[in-house]
Amino acid sequence: MIYGKRIRLRGVENEDLPQFVAWLNDPEVIANLEMYRPLSMAEERQWYEGMLKRPPDERPMVIEIPEGDGWKMIGNLSLMNIDWRNRVAELGIFIGDKAYWNQGYGTEALKLLLRHAFEMLNLNRVFLRVYETNPRAMRAYQKAGFVVEGRDRQGEFRNGRYWDVIRMSILREEWMSAEGQD
């Protein structure tokens, strides 16, 4: 487990799959994700089995918050496509429980994952892609230290039109400076 002030990150369990399917079939939740069609439980089980075969450092983690005597799952995030030679990974995140949008949980989760990426995995650069239609996510990424580095013009087709995809990244030295570790 990776603990923050208000959240923790843990591995995905088989029991999490029904909640993921519910979230990933909600049009509001997937509006800014690469997903664009309905997801079945069978497909999610197949994803889970494939995920278990991936390297441990590339497996998603569940974002949880304390609730009563336990923990409540509100989303997930992961590092993907790790390039160990160049020390680079792509980051993906979503808060699936809409009751917890706009409360800073995504930003805290990002910061925890970046600490893991730079201190534990010794990565040098973490990047992500975000649609121009998602200013809320861009603000969270900027709060976590990401900077815009480029734009894939008309890189995503959604709802009958093309949208730009913004590329953002953070370097280890930028993260260390922001964390006061330089």
QUIQUICOR-V962267 format. One record per backbone hydrogen bond with DSSP energy under -1.0 kcal/mol. NH is the residue of the N-H (numbers start at 0). CO is the residue of the C=O. If there is no record, write none. Layout:
nh co
NH CO
NH CO
This chain:
nh co
1 8
3 6
7 63
8 1
9 61
15 12
16 13
19 15
20 16
21 17
22 18
23 19
25 22
29 25
32 29
43 39
44 40
45 41
46 42
47 43
48 44
49 45
50 46
51 47
52 49
53 50
57 54
58 55
60 76
61 9
62 74
63 7
64 71
66 69
69 66
71 64
73 62
74 62
75 93
76 60
77 91
79 89
82 87
86 82
87 82
88 124
89 79
90 126
91 77
93 75
95 73
96 73
99 96
100 97
107 103
108 104
109 105
110 106
111 107
112 108
113 109
114 110
115 111
116 112
117 113
118 114
119 115
120 115
122 116
123 86
124 86
125 169
126 88
127 167
129 165
131 163
133 130
137 133
138 134
139 135
140 136
141 137
142 138
143 139
144 141
145 140
146 168
148 166
149 166
151 164
152 150
154 151
155 162
157 160
160 157
162 155
164 151
165 129
166 149
167 127
168 146
169 125
171 123
174 170
175 171
176 172
177 173
178 174
180 175
